């Protein structure tokens, strides 16, 4: 009996050691101090861990993040991110001075990633929208070269530009996301997919100033089901064929989508062919 109790305690200790809380790495979680160094340190330990490591971001706190990349490949093929708090971008374009404006939060070359909410990703893009023709701000959250990603019950709001980018990735599933920006906010696509295959978006609510979901070139096996879309421009494939190029998009399924106050439903956008 005593031996079994010790074994249980040891097992609990092993599980606890696989959880990496950003507060233990120096995150201030006050919405004022840059917490990206603490997140980067925590991610380094997550990525170097075997088993089922978890990056834990506690609730009821705001984490100011400058651009940060969570890069792989990692030792584990089963990584969890528990996002319970609020991730905040720098407050204004001037606060981005000296930073890489092309990106904010990136997961790159990470396989077997699971991100679960109910946390919030707040792009604080209001001041960017009035100068959208002068600057090209980055996406809020990007998955680049990732395989086997699941993201569920995460909320997004007010990205300076596209909220979620999937690029060069495979087998990505999104469930029950909520993505919102004002209907007049420029270029604030909900989810943009490019050069990727095996992507599924389920039971998600998106209302922005651009496409709810946009699908670019070199995409295949894309499934959008149970989407509530609006305001925005609908669900779009393209634009395809820029400069007379040949586009390759196949096996796209848009099913049970409810469009509310959108400028379009489901559409394919192409460039005019040159004579």
Helices and strands as residue ranges (DSSP letters): H 2-17, E 19-21, G 22-25, E 30-34, H 36-47, E 54-57, E 62-64, E 68-71, E 79-83, E 86-88, G 93-96, E 103-108, E 111-116, E 120-122, H 126-129, E 139-144, E 147-152, E 155-157, E 164-167, E 170-175, E 178-180, E 191-194, E 197-202, E 205-207, E 213-215, E 219-225, E 228-229, E 235-240, G 242-244, E 249-255, E 258-259, E 266-270
